[in-house]
Amino acid sequence: ELTVEVAPLAGLTSFDGTRLGSSAQPVRYRTPALRLWLETVRSDAARNATGGVWDPYTANEHGEMPVDGHALLRFSAAISPMLALAALNLRALDGDRAPALRLGCDQSPTADNNS
């Protein structure tokens, strides 16, 4: 979430020379809060081991992440994947950093997109 307040500078004039009043109120712009959620987890090994019936949410409400798992994260607005991947810090349930974590993006890392 980003909030920016803009106020005209003293002595500012418009294109036609009209002077803007110094009592002009600042204008506030605010971006909506960015939300992130786990859409799904895919695992070929778990699917093959269970005959295709594996569901990541059967074990618990937080989801299960097999060793070969691929998590699909979604965002509520367009993001820069490069910045998101640099800032993302995934941890195991015990608080330790995931040891074999490999981050990737299914879009160009420089693209703006929602996943």
TIRORO-974572 format. One line per field, with one value per residue: residue number from 1; chain; x, y negated, z negated of N, C-alpha, C, CB in turn. Coordinates in nm, 4 decimals. Each point is the difference from the previous one (the first is absolute). Glycine has a CB too. Layout:
n: NUM,... $
chain: A,... $
n.X: X,... $
n.Y: Y,... $
n.Z: Z,... $
ca.X: X,... $
ca.Y: Y,... $
ca.Z: Z,... $
c.X: X,... $
c.Y: Y,... $
c.Z: Z,... $
cb.X: X,... $
cb.Y: Y,... $
cb.Z: Z,... $
END
This chain:
n: 1,2,3,4,5,6,7,8,9,10,11,12,13,14,15,16,17,18,19,20,21,22,23,24,25,26,27,28,29,30,31,32,33,34,35,36,37,38,39,40,41,42,43,44,45,46,47,48,49,50,51,52,53,54,55,56,57,58,59,60,61,62,63,64,65,66,67,68,69,70,71,72,73,74,75,76,77,78,79,80,81,82,83,84,85,86,87,88,89,90,91,92,93,94,95,96,97,98,99,100,101,102,103,104,105,106,107,108,109,110,111,112,113,114,115 $
chain: A,A,A,A,A,A,A,A,A,A,A,A,A,A,A,A,A,A,A,A,A,A,A,A,A,A,A,A,A,A,A,A,A,A,A,A,A,A,A,A,A,A,A,A,A,A,A,A,A,A,A,A,A,A,A,A,A,A,A,A,A,A,A,A,A,A,A,A,A,A,A,A,A,A,A,A,A,A,A,A,A,A,A,A,A,A,A,A,A,A,A,A,A,A,A,A,A,A,A,A,A,A,A,A,A,A,A,A,A,A,A,A,A,A,A $
n.X: 0.0851,0.1562,-0.1379,0.0954,-0.0867,-0.0052,0.0449,-0.0338,0.3188,-0.1220,-0.1093,-0.2209,-0.0492,-0.2063,0.1844,-0.1085,0.2748,-0.2012,0.2204,-0.0792,-0.1605,0.2900,-0.3011,0.1201,-0.1301,0.3038,-0.1576,0.0216,0.1086,-0.1127,0.1570,-0.2766,0.1893,0.1807,-0.2487,0.2612,-0.2468,0.2041,-0.1650,0.1025,0.2164,0.0514,0.0827,0.0625,0.0116,-0.3049,-0.0988,0.1544,-0.1056,-0.3178,-0.0057,0.0759,-0.0432,0.2674,-0.2314,0.3048,-0.2678,0.0562,0.1727,-0.1848,-0.2137,0.3155,-0.0853,0.1235,0.2621,-0.0036,0.2929,-0.1715,-0.1561,-0.0084,-0.0886,-0.2001,0.1269,-0.2940,0.1462,-0.2970,0.1954,0.1334,0.2182,0.2246,-0.0553,0.2384,-0.1521,-0.1037,0.2848,0.1159,-0.2320,0.0039,0.0973,-0.1317,0.0276,-0.0178,-0.2834,0.2914,-0.0311,0.1680,0.0077,-0.2127,0.3049,-0.1250,-0.0891,0.0147,-0.1262,-0.1242,-0.1461,-0.1964,0.1500,0.2613,0.1467,-0.1462,-0.3305,-0.1123,-0.1149,-0.1933,0.2805 $
n.Y: 0.1170,-0.2151,-0.2193,-0.1786,-0.2448,-0.1217,-0.2824,-0.1434,-0.0239,-0.2331,-0.0901,0.2389,-0.2068,0.2206,0.0296,-0.2873,-0.0808,0.1725,-0.1006,0.3276,-0.1967,0.0135,0.1624,0.2544,0.1830,0.1185,0.1305,0.2260,0.1565,0.2379,0.1958,0.1453,0.0710,0.1216,0.2182,0.1905,0.2213,0.2364,-0.0395,0.2668,0.1236,0.0845,0.2699,0.1058,0.1274,-0.0375,0.1093,0.2731,0.0618,-0.0060,0.1826,-0.3486,-0.0387,-0.2249,-0.1934,-0.1730,0.0603,0.3394,-0.1375,-0.2456,-0.1884,0.0167,0.1939,0.2800,-0.1865,0.3420,-0.0715,-0.1049,-0.2755,-0.1578,-0.2002,-0.0765,-0.2722,-0.0990,-0.2829,-0.0920,-0.0828,0.1093,0.1577,-0.1325,0.3576,-0.1858,-0.0718,0.2934,0.1282,-0.2205,0.0702,0.3345,0.0228,0.3237,0.0272,0.3121,-0.0529,-0.0720,-0.3325,0.1564,-0.2302,0.2272,0.1655,-0.0508,-0.3567,0.0803,-0.3236,0.1110,-0.2422,0.2300,-0.3050,-0.0331,0.0392,-0.2470,0.1019,-0.2451,0.3174,-0.0094,0.2102 $
n.Z: 0.0000,0.2101,-0.2194,0.2734,-0.2176,0.3214,-0.1900,0.3006,-0.0553,-0.1878,0.3061,0.1237,0.2578,0.0847,0.2312,-0.0822,-0.2106,-0.2108,-0.2374,-0.0486,-0.2162,-0.1378,-0.0245,0.2220,-0.2531,0.0334,0.2472,-0.2555,0.2797,-0.2135,0.2287,-0.0884,-0.2476,0.2519,-0.0828,0.0173,0.0584,0.0040,0.3111,-0.1183,-0.1740,0.3265,-0.1747,0.3314,-0.2899,-0.0615,0.2810,-0.0311,-0.2954,0.0936,0.3041,0.0624,-0.3431,-0.0350,-0.1367,-0.0375,-0.1917,-0.0867,-0.2267,-0.0712,0.1073,0.1170,0.2593,-0.0531,0.0993,0.1305,-0.0587,0.2491,-0.1672,0.2689,-0.2778,0.2599,-0.1930,0.1082,-0.0291,-0.0817,0.2679,0.2525,-0.1937,0.1538,0.0405,-0.1002,-0.2668,-0.0578,-0.0020,-0.2041,-0.2176,-0.0041,-0.3199,0.1147,-0.3277,0.0479,-0.1235,-0.1339,0.1132,0.2420,0.2190,0.1256,-0.0747,0.2865,0.0088,0.3265,-0.0375,0.2770,0.0798,0.1489,0.0906,0.1519,-0.3091,0.1654,-0.0559,-0.1559,-0.0889,-0.2202,-0.0155 $
ca.X: -0.0851,0.0792,-0.0773,0.0734,-0.0755,0.0520,-0.0496,0.0616,0.1071,-0.0349,0.0312,-0.0246,-0.1012,-0.0452,0.0520,-0.0444,0.0506,-0.0811,0.0733,-0.0728,-0.0046,0.0856,-0.0839,-0.0420,0.0168,0.0755,-0.0773,0.0606,-0.0183,0.0359,-0.0156,-0.0598,0.0947,0.0264,-0.0277,0.0657,-0.0578,0.0415,-0.1130,0.0041,0.1293,0.0033,0.1062,-0.0103,0.0280,-0.1168,-0.1113,0.0274,-0.0027,-0.1376,-0.0904,-0.0623,-0.0988,0.0651,-0.0462,0.0917,-0.0698,-0.0599,0.0679,-0.0279,-0.0518,0.1087,0.0512,0.1162,0.0951,0.0947,0.1354,-0.0007,-0.1158,0.0042,-0.1066,-0.0431,-0.0398,-0.0738,0.0031,-0.1231,0.0268,0.1191,0.1255,0.1236,0.0468,0.1382,-0.0008,-0.0702,0.0863,0.1101,-0.0509,-0.0695,0.0773,-0.0834,0.0552,-0.0670,-0.0897,0.0766,0.0647,0.1260,-0.0105,-0.0140,0.1373,0.0185,-0.0951,0.0366,-0.1056,-0.0086,-0.1175,-0.0438,-0.0038,0.1285,0.0302,-0.0102,-0.1374,-0.0959,-0.1128,-0.0656,0.0367 $
ca.Y: -0.1170,-0.1212,-0.1234,-0.1174,-0.1240,-0.0988,-0.1360,-0.0913,-0.0867,-0.1416,-0.0741,0.0823,-0.0539,0.0921,-0.0273,-0.1322,-0.1031,-0.0148,0.0403,0.0905,-0.0525,0.0691,0.0739,0.1259,0.1139,0.1125,0.1141,0.1242,0.1185,0.1211,0.1243,0.1038,0.0949,0.1175,0.1259,0.1173,0.1240,0.1251,0.0503,0.1458,0.0677,0.1133,0.0971,0.1202,0.1182,0.0276,0.0400,0.1357,0.0936,0.0171,0.0283,-0.1233,-0.0569,-0.0834,-0.1374,-0.0600,-0.0492,0.1094,0.0169,-0.1146,-0.1171,-0.0811,0.0639,0.0868,-0.0282,0.1097,-0.0398,-0.0425,-0.0875,-0.1316,-0.0839,-0.1081,-0.1161,-0.1025,-0.1339,-0.0744,-0.1042,0.0276,-0.0088,0.0263,0.1289,-0.0077,-0.0570,0.0915,0.1153,-0.0466,-0.0316,0.1146,0.0736,0.1112,0.0743,0.1236,-0.0212,-0.0140,-0.1312,0.0006,-0.0309,0.1220,0.0292,0.0276,-0.0882,-0.0550,-0.0901,-0.0213,-0.0734,0.0544,-0.1108,-0.0677,-0.0657,-0.1459,-0.0353,-0.0353,0.0911,0.0318,0.1303 $
ca.Z: 0.0000,0.0135,-0.0100,0.0465,-0.0124,0.0950,-0.0235,0.0973,-0.0490,-0.0095,0.1220,0.1180,0.0919,0.1040,0.1338,0.0474,-0.0895,-0.1206,-0.1200,-0.0883,-0.1363,-0.0963,-0.0946,0.0614,-0.0901,0.0561,0.0488,-0.0472,0.0841,-0.0741,0.0743,-0.0847,-0.0585,0.0826,-0.0677,0.0562,-0.0500,0.0616,0.0780,0.0033,-0.0038,0.0941,-0.0262,0.0837,-0.0823,-0.0854,0.0869,0.0486,-0.1132,-0.0488,0.1119,0.0471,-0.0925,-0.1019,-0.0163,-0.0975,-0.1185,-0.0742,-0.1291,-0.0874,0.0712,0.0540,0.1201,-0.0111,0.1073,0.0211,0.0398,0.1405,0.0160,0.0639,-0.0556,0.0865,-0.0786,0.0741,-0.0584,0.0273,0.0982,0.0803,-0.0739,0.0722,-0.0503,-0.0455,-0.1350,-0.0903,-0.0282,-0.0854,-0.1337,-0.0575,-0.0987,-0.0436,-0.1133,-0.0393,-0.1132,-0.1244,0.0010,0.0741,0.1422,0.0798,0.0421,0.1423,0.0667,0.1299,0.0437,0.1429,0.0448,0.1285,0.0947,0.0111,-0.1264,0.0097,0.0369,-0.1032,0.0126,-0.1260,-0.0571 $
c.X: 0.0897,-0.0934,0.0888,-0.0910,0.0666,-0.0653,0.0677,0.1086,-0.0480,0.0431,-0.0229,-0.1095,-0.0365,0.0593,-0.0376,0.0421,-0.0817,0.0773,-0.0884,0.0073,0.0874,-0.0820,-0.0494,0.0339,0.0825,-0.0955,0.0739,-0.0370,0.0458,-0.0243,-0.0655,0.1092,0.0139,-0.0253,0.0657,-0.0699,0.0559,-0.1199,-0.0038,0.1431,-0.0099,0.1164,-0.0223,0.0189,-0.1211,-0.1190,0.0192,-0.0106,-0.1419,-0.0996,-0.0778,-0.0978,0.0616,-0.0546,0.0883,-0.0675,-0.0680,0.0600,-0.0307,-0.0408,0.1081,0.0571,0.1267,0.0908,0.0974,0.1347,0.0031,-0.1106,0.0305,-0.1193,-0.0315,-0.0532,-0.0702,0.0056,-0.1243,0.0187,0.1254,0.1251,0.1166,0.0536,0.1425,0.0073,-0.0668,0.0877,0.1163,-0.0472,-0.0628,0.0915,-0.0895,0.0710,-0.0819,-0.0875,0.0746,0.0787,0.1316,-0.0238,-0.0060,0.1351,0.0193,-0.0932,0.0567,-0.1164,0.0045,-0.1273,-0.0392,-0.0175,0.1413,0.0287,-0.0113,-0.1414,-0.0780,-0.1197,-0.0546,0.0382,0.1477 $
c.Y: -0.1233,-0.1202,-0.1159,-0.1205,-0.1054,-0.1344,-0.0924,-0.0857,-0.1445,-0.0702,0.0773,-0.0626,0.1066,-0.0419,-0.1401,-0.1128,-0.0221,0.0543,0.0901,-0.0552,0.0799,0.0808,0.1326,0.1164,0.1098,0.1111,0.1254,0.1137,0.1206,0.1216,0.1035,0.0923,0.1203,0.1253,0.1138,0.1224,0.1179,0.0564,0.1520,0.0486,0.1175,0.0907,0.1220,0.1256,0.0365,0.0459,0.1429,0.1028,0.0283,0.0286,-0.1228,-0.0646,-0.0915,-0.1418,-0.0648,-0.0432,0.1106,0.0107,-0.1137,-0.1203,-0.0865,0.0583,0.0784,-0.0289,0.1165,-0.0536,-0.0497,-0.1022,-0.1332,-0.0788,-0.1115,-0.1125,-0.0996,-0.1302,-0.0760,-0.1118,0.0395,-0.0211,0.0083,0.1319,-0.0053,-0.0550,0.0939,0.1190,-0.0392,-0.0210,0.1205,0.0796,0.1103,0.0782,0.1265,-0.0293,-0.0165,-0.1305,-0.0046,-0.0347,0.1321,0.0326,0.0172,-0.0873,-0.0507,-0.0843,-0.0151,-0.0730,0.0539,-0.1078,-0.0558,-0.0724,-0.1517,-0.0450,-0.0511,0.0903,0.0331,0.1357,0.0246 $
c.Z: 0.0000,-0.0070,0.0395,-0.0140,0.0874,-0.0290,0.1011,-0.0664,-0.0054,0.1287,0.1285,0.0858,0.1021,0.1342,0.0479,-0.0937,-0.1249,-0.1192,-0.0870,-0.1414,-0.0945,-0.0999,0.0602,-0.0929,0.0672,0.0430,-0.0424,0.0947,-0.0811,0.0885,-0.0911,-0.0542,0.0928,-0.0830,0.0773,-0.0567,0.0782,0.0738,0.0018,-0.0158,0.0956,-0.0362,0.0865,-0.0836,-0.0859,0.0835,0.0478,-0.1124,-0.0488,0.1121,0.0451,-0.0954,-0.1065,0.0030,-0.1068,-0.1296,-0.0803,-0.1403,-0.0975,0.0845,0.0634,0.1290,-0.0270,0.1186,0.0120,0.0504,0.1442,0.0287,0.0668,-0.0531,0.0986,-0.0880,0.0905,-0.0776,0.0434,0.1019,0.0771,-0.0850,0.0968,-0.0542,-0.0544,-0.1432,-0.0999,-0.0362,-0.0901,-0.1433,-0.0698,-0.0915,-0.0556,-0.1100,-0.0239,-0.1218,-0.1320,-0.0043,0.0736,0.1456,0.0761,0.0639,0.1501,0.0838,0.1321,0.0469,0.1506,0.0327,0.1360,0.1060,0.0133,-0.1310,0.0044,0.0333,-0.1204,0.0202,-0.1370,-0.0566,0.0181 $
cb.X: -0.1865,0.1746,-0.1455,0.1397,-0.0746,0.0391,-0.0397,-0.2163,0.1734,0.0238,0.1635,0.0705,0.0879,-0.2145,-0.0140,-0.1936,0.0912,-0.2136,0.1352,0.0504,-0.2295,0.1698,-0.0706,0.0338,-0.2197,0.1982,-0.0941,-0.0083,0.0341,-0.0570,0.2029,-0.2149,-0.0598,0.1712,-0.2185,0.2239,-0.2101,0.1748,0.0104,-0.2038,0.0483,-0.1039,0.0271,0.0848,0.2441,0.0808,-0.0316,0.1498,0.2251,0.0560,-0.0189,0.0291,-0.1371,0.2068,-0.2416,0.1352,-0.0343,-0.0416,0.1809,0.1646,-0.1885,0.0531,-0.1013,-0.1322,-0.0213,-0.1925,0.0942,0.0935,-0.0911,0.1162,0.0722,-0.0547,0.1924,-0.1532,0.2529,-0.0723,-0.1085,-0.1213,-0.1071,0.0514,-0.1506,0.0755,-0.0046,-0.2183,-0.0631,0.1067,-0.0390,-0.1461,0.1421,-0.1054,0.0843,0.1913,-0.1713,0.0165,-0.1098,0.0927,0.1263,-0.2465,0.0270,0.0683,-0.0932,0.1512,0.0083,0.1345,0.0659,-0.1122,-0.2421,-0.0276,0.1479,0.2377,0.0064,0.0797,0.0952,-0.1853,-0.2287 $
cb.Y: 0.1235,0.1204,0.0958,0.1376,0.0583,0.1783,0.0452,-0.0054,0.1562,0.0038,-0.1215,0.2062,-0.2354,0.0457,0.2442,0.1113,-0.1039,0.0187,-0.2149,0.2002,-0.0811,-0.1811,-0.2189,-0.0971,-0.0544,-0.0571,-0.1304,-0.0814,-0.1322,-0.1106,-0.0522,-0.0104,-0.0755,-0.1269,-0.0904,-0.1208,-0.1212,0.0450,-0.2051,0.0048,-0.0706,-0.1399,-0.0827,-0.1295,-0.0612,-0.1712,-0.2383,-0.0962,-0.0831,-0.1525,0.2324,0.0910,0.2033,0.1399,0.0590,-0.0752,-0.2127,0.1207,0.1231,0.0858,0.0027,-0.0721,-0.1813,0.1801,-0.2497,0.1562,0.1670,0.2238,0.1077,0.0898,0.0526,0.1609,0.0343,0.1734,-0.0004,0.0537,-0.1797,-0.0695,0.1032,-0.2498,0.1083,-0.0330,-0.2290,-0.0703,0.0998,-0.1095,-0.2319,0.0102,-0.2047,0.0142,-0.2144,0.1429,0.1317,0.2482,-0.0404,0.1709,-0.2207,-0.0490,0.1055,0.2364,-0.0672,0.1969,-0.1217,0.2046,-0.2075,0.1830,-0.0553,-0.0268,0.1888,-0.0075,0.1719,-0.2424,0.0948,-0.1413,0.0891 $
cb.Z: -0.1223,0.1399,-0.1826,0.1617,-0.2363,0.1770,-0.2493,0.1305,0.0949,-0.2534,-0.1328,-0.1266,-0.0307,-0.1269,0.0506,0.1096,0.1973,0.1342,0.0068,0.1481,0.0434,0.0257,-0.1030,0.2315,-0.1107,-0.1459,0.1987,-0.2396,0.2172,-0.2210,0.1446,0.1337,-0.2349,0.1383,-0.0910,0.0247,-0.0688,-0.1797,0.1405,0.1465,-0.2419,0.1844,-0.2364,0.1971,-0.0038,-0.1651,0.0729,0.1758,-0.0661,-0.1873,-0.0834,0.2205,0.0384,0.0180,0.0672,0.1909,0.1209,0.2160,0.1189,-0.1720,-0.1571,-0.2320,0.1337,-0.1235,-0.0380,0.0499,-0.1610,0.0625,-0.1993,0.2116,-0.2374,0.1901,-0.1598,0.1024,-0.0016,-0.2299,-0.1451,0.2113,-0.2031,0.0376,0.1636,0.2387,0.0999,0.0999,0.2208,0.1984,0.0788,0.2018,-0.0585,0.2287,-0.1037,0.0908,0.1212,-0.0121,-0.2118,-0.1567,-0.0274,0.0456,-0.2179,-0.0539,-0.2228,0.0569,-0.2188,0.0428,-0.1305,-0.1234,-0.0593,0.2510,-0.0475,0.0717,0.1815,-0.0147,0.2112,0.0745,0.0466 $
END
